[in-house]
Amino acid sequence: MGRIVLINYGPETGKLATIVDIVDNNKCLIDGPRKLTGVQRQIIPFKRIALTDFKVDIPKAASQKTLTAAIEAADILGKWESTSWAKKLAAKKKRANLSDFDRFKLMVARKQKAKIVADKVKQMS
């Protein structure tokens, strides 16, 4: 109980939730809580979540109020944003939302960087 998980499938993909209770070997009860992460209490299979390194101390089947207080006290959302996993997900989302012109500018910048690196390597040789 209390393990913070990342939902990796379904309509709430990419959102954080907390395991509140274990239903059986294949499913668990998770809760966002909705006010913090936008995930409502639901039963979800273990295949659709990824465990994180974060854990909060909560009792079994804790209420949303208790869960919210524990998450805010431990500053879980702040710690999550500083992880490399969260940064990779944010970068992936940002790249997915680029327009054609933004992708073009990125391509030009990569070419310029590659030319600068190649020139420096050539000078060093």
C-alpha positions, 0 to 999 in steps of 0.5 A, spaced: 500 500 500 502 506 498 506 505 492 506 511 487 505 508 480 505 511 473 499 508 468 501 506 462 495 504 458 488 507 457 485 514 457 489 516 463 496 514 460 502 518 463 498 520 470 500 518 477 496 514 482 497 510 488 496 503 490 490 503 495 489 496 496 490 489 492 484 486 489 488 479 487 494 477 484 492 481 477 489 487 480 489 493 485 485 499 487 488 505 485 487 512 487 490 519 484 487 522 488 483 526 483 484 533 485 492 532 485 493 527 479 486 527 475 485 519 476 479 517 480 479 511 484 478 504 480 481 497 479 486 496 474 490 490 472 498 490 474 499 490 467 497 497 466 501 500 471 509 501 472 511 502 479 515 508 481 521 508 487 516 513 491 512 510 496 507 514 501 505 511 508 497 510 508 493 505 511 489 499 507 483 502 503 485 509 505 480 515 504 482 520 499 483 526 504 488 521 507 491 520 501 491 527 499 495 529 505 500 524 505 502 525 498 502 533 499 506 532 505 511 527 502 511 532 496 511 526 491 509 530 485 515 535 486 520 529 486 516 526 480 517 532 476 525 532 478 526 524 475 529 523 469 523 518 467 518 524 468 523 529 464 523 523 458 516 523 458 515 530 458 520 531 452 516 525 448 510 529 449 513 536 447 516 532 441 509 529 439 506 536 439 511 540 434 508 543 428 511 541 421 515 548 422 518 546 429 520 540 426 524 543 420 527 548 425 529 542 429 532 539 423 536 545 421 539 546 428 541 538 428 545 539 422 548 546 424 550 542 431 553 536 427 557 541 422 560 544 428 562 538 432 565 535 425 569 541 424 572 541 431 573 533 430 577 535 424 581 541 427 583 536 433 586 531 428 
